[in-house]
Amino acid sequence: MPQDSALQQPSSPLALVAEGNVRVAPILGLPQLLADAGLDPDQVIAAAGIDSNLFDDAENTIAFADLGRLLALCATRTECPHLGLLIGQRTGLDALGLVGRVAACCPDVGCALQTIILYLHLHDRGAIPSLWVSGDRAVFAYTIFQPDVPGIDQIYDGAVAISYNLLQQLIGPGWEAEEVRLHRPRPADVEPYRHHFNTRVSFGAEHAAVVFASAWLARPLPGADAAAQQGLMQEIEALEARGAGDLPTQLRRVLRRLLIGGAGPGETSVAHVSRLFAIHRRTLNRQLRKHGTSFMALVAITRYEIARQMLRDTQLPIADIAAALDYADSAAFSRAFRRWSGVSPTAWRANQGSG
């Protein structure tokens, strides 16, 4: 079980994570794992084209493509097909750095997960977490949106193990997952997964996620600290301000969070988003015109990006993807997708699978 290192301060100044990259914190245990397998960590890491000095500081970052290639090679060299699981089961909130420290200070579990969803881009700019509630069940999912990532099953295994651990760490004794869903095909040996998660494990799932009773979302956190939370949020705001980018960039980042987080009716409207930015909608539209774009164009671009990622990396039905992207129905989504790509969502997905 992960320790409370989430509350420790970073060893180096915080820096912005570039698009398509993630902090190396979640895989800091990889060299030791390789050594335990009787391998030379530096040699294996170098064979993947990675500088082993990357592991000297948790704040260093690695591209998702490099991460996947490294994990795939390590899984082969160690003859351990569940290597990603072994790495992920060693950590939890501590892997998220500043974001994890803020989450630990939140008043309850639901607030902590929403904080992670809103700010994970400060740790991970290649995937998006999401949370949705259906009746008495909550689903905390992790979806990679970077294209052409090798070793993606290893990354997903590690991410779900970390998600499971951080939920256990936030909620404390008595918590149990109802189900763990893994996007990977069913492996020959499922025992390592069953042993770690201690619950039903579904392979080849539509998304990588941990399912648990939604009642836990209201559970107060033992480490709740409003003053500490406020101070850490100031650090987050300062970090975001350094890399906010121009207005279209900021809007696309917010729209992506809203859509992937399950935006409700009207939450992607110009009226709602302009209120989030504390700016009048006419002023917002005027400034966007100066950048040669419009609010509706940004919404369309963001929806198209997320749609392609969901079609490529999940097995979600078209109707569910349409609902996630705040379309009235699957027909409206299909018409929009055809305008963007020239083909239907079903045809685009089939073409990805054949490639």
N, C-alpha and C positions, 0 to 999 in steps of 0.2 A: 504493500500500500504506500502511495507517495507520502512524503513528509511535508511539513509545513514550510518548505523552502519558498513557497509562493510569496511569502512576506519578506523575503530577503531583498536587499537592494542590488541592482545590477552592478557588475564589476567594471563596466565601461559606460560612457555617456550613451544615452539612447539615441538611435538614429532611425530615420524613416526606412521602411522596408520597401524595396523596389517592386514594381508590378511583376508578378510571376515568381516571386521569391518567398521564402519563409525563414524565420530564425532557426538556427541549428539547435536550439535548446532541446527540442524533443528527441534528438538523436545523439545527444552527448554521450550516452552510454554505449554507442556502437563500437568504439575502439576496444573497450573492455570485453564486450561480448565476443568480438573477433579473437581477442587474446585467450579468452576462456575456451574457445574452440580449437586452440592450438595453432592459430594463424598469426602472422605478423601484421598488425593493424595498418602500419604505414604502407606496407607493400600492397595490401589489398585495396586500400583507399586510393593509392596512387594509380593502381591498375584501372580504376574507374575514372581517372583523369581529374581527381580531386586532391587539393593540397591538404595534408593532414593537419596543418596549422589552423585550419578552419575550426577545429574542435577545441581550440584554446579559449574561446570566449563564447558564451551563450548568445551574445548579441550579434555575432556574425550571421550572415545570411547565405542561403544556397538556393539556386534556381530549382523549381519543381522538376524539370527534366533531369538535372544533375542528381537530385535527391533520388528520383525513381531509378535512374541507371545505377547509382551506388547501391541501393538496397537490393535491386535485382541481382547484381554481381555478388553481393555478400550472401544472399540466400543460396546462390549456387555454390560458392566457395565453402560455406559452412554445411552444405547439404541440409539446410533447415528451411523448408518451404514456408514456415510461419514465422520467419525472422522479424517481419514488421510487427507482429503481435508481441514478440518478446521485448522489442524496444519500447512499444507503447505501454506495456503493462508495468513498466518501471517508473512511470511519471504520471502527473495529472495537472493540477492548477499551476504547479511550478513551471511547466513547459510554456505557459502563456505570458510569463514575465509581468510587465506592468498591468496588462489586461487581467491576468489572474489575480493580482493583488487587489485591484479594484473590486472584482467580483466577490472576493472573500469578505469584503467589508459591507456588502449589500445587506439590506434588512431581511430578505428571504430568498429562497431558491429561484423563484420566477424572475426576480429582479437581477439576480446574478447571471442567469442564462441570457436574459435580454442584453445585459451589459456585454457579455462575451460576443453575442451576435452583432451588436452595434460597433464594436471596436476591435474585433479580431483582425481586421485589416492592418492594424499596427504591428501584428505579429506574423500574419499569414496573408499574402496577397495573391494566393493561387487557388483559394477555395473559400466557400461561404458556409457558415453554420446556419441552421434554421430550427425553429421550434413551432410545432403546431399541436393543438389540443383537439381531440375528437372524443367527446363524451368524457369518460373517466380515464382516458389514456392520453399521455403526452409523448410526443416523438421528438427527440433531439437528434438532428441529422447533420451530416457533413458532406458537402458536395464540391468536388474539384472542378473548376471551370477552365483550367489551362488545357490546351489541346496537345495531343500527341505526347503524353507523359508515359515513359516506359516504367515498368515496375509499379503500375498504379495500384495493383492489389496489395502490395506491401505497404504503400502509403495509407491506403484505406484501413488496413488491419490495424496499423499503429494509431491512426486518428480515432477509430472507434474505441480502441482500448483506452486511450487517453480520455475520451469522452466519458466512458464508463467510470474510470477512476476519479475524474473530477466531480462527477455526480455523487459518487460514494463519499468523497472528501467533503463536499459541501453539505450533504444531508446528514451524514454520520451514521451511527449504528442503527440497524433496523431497516435500512433501505435495501430494496432488492429490485433488480430490473425484471420486467415481465418478458422481455424478448430483446435479443441483439440481432440486428439485421446487417449482413455483410453483402457487399455488391459482388464479391469474388465468387467464382464457381466453387462448388463443394470440393474440398480437398480430400485426398485419400485418407488422411488421418485428422479426424475432427476433435479428438480428445483434448489437445492443447486449448482449443477454443472453449469447449465445454467446461474445462477445469478452471480457466481464468474467469469467465463470465458467470459461471454457476447458474445458468438459466437456459432457456430455449434459444438456440442459435439457428438463424435462417440464412442459408447461402443462396447466391444468385438473386438477392433481393432487389427490389426496385430502387432502393437507396440504402446508403450506409447510415445506420442510426441505432440509438438506444431507446427502447420503449419502456415506459414506466407509468405508474399510477399518477394521474394529474393532480391528485390531492397533495402530493409532495411539493408542488410548486409554491404552496402557501407556507411551507415549513420555515420558521425563523432560523436564520443562520447564527451559530454560536459566536462567530467572530464579527458580527455586525458592529460597525463603528462609523457613525455618520460623519464625524470630524475627519477621520482618516480617509473616508471615501471622497469627501469634498476636496481634500488636499491632493489625492491621487488623480481626481478628475481634472484638476487644474494642470497637472503634468500632461495628461492626455490632450487637453485642449491646446496647450502650448506646442506639443509635438505635432498635432494635426495642423496647426496654423502654419508651421514651417513648411509643410508640403501640401498646402490646400490646393494649389494650382489655380487656374482661371475659373471663372464662373461655370462654364459648361462642364469642366472636369469635376468640380464640386457637386454639381447637380447630378451627373451620371453616377457618382459614388453614392449619393443619397438615394437615388432611384433604384440602384442595384440592391441596396440594403432593404428598402421598402418591399421590392418585388420578391426577393429571395426569402424575406422574412414573413411572407404571407400578407401582403398589403390588402386591406379591406376596400370595399367600394369607395371611390373618391380619394383614396390616400395617395394616388399617383397623379392627382389633378394639379393644375397650376395653382389653384387657390390654396390647396393644402400645403404644397411644397413652398410656396411663397411665404406662408405663415411660419414654416419651419426656419426659413432664412430671415425672418423678420423684415421682409421687404415687400412693398406693394407689388401686386401682380403686373401692373402696367410697367413699373420700373424694371421688374425682372425681364419681361418680354423685350423691353427697349434695349437692355444691356445684352441680351442674347442676340438680338439683331445685329448689334455692333460686332459680334463674333461670327456673324454669318450663319447663324443657326436659329432654331426655335425650340420652345419647350416640347412640342409634340414630336419634333424630330429626335430630340434626346430620349424621350420615352420610347420611341420606336426602335432606335439603335440599341438601347439597353435591353428592351424586351427580346430583340433578335439575338443578342449575345447570349442571354440566359436561356432562351429557347433552344439554341443550338447545343449549348452545354448539357441541358436536360435531355435532349433527344439522343445525344451521343453517349453520355455517361450514366444514364439511368434507364430503367425499363418502365418508367411511369407511363400510364396510358395518356393518349393525346388530350382527353378530357381533363385529366388532373393537371397537366402542364398548362392548359388554357386557363384553368381556375387559378393556378399559382401565379400566373402573369396578369391576373385581374381582367380577363376577357369575359364577355357575357356568356359565351358558350364555345364549344370546340369548333363550330363552323366559322365563327368570327376569327378565332385564332388561325385556322387553316387558311382563310382568305388572306390574312395579313402576312402569314409566313410565305405564301406563294408569291405575294408581291415582292417580298424581300429577296427570296432565293430563286424564284422561277419554278419551284417544284413544291409538292405538298409536304407536310411534316413527315408523313409516313414514308414517302419516297426518299426524302433526305436521310432519314434514319436508316433505311435499308441500304442506301449507298455507302453510308459510313461503316456499316457492319461488313459490307463486302470488300471495303478497302483495307 
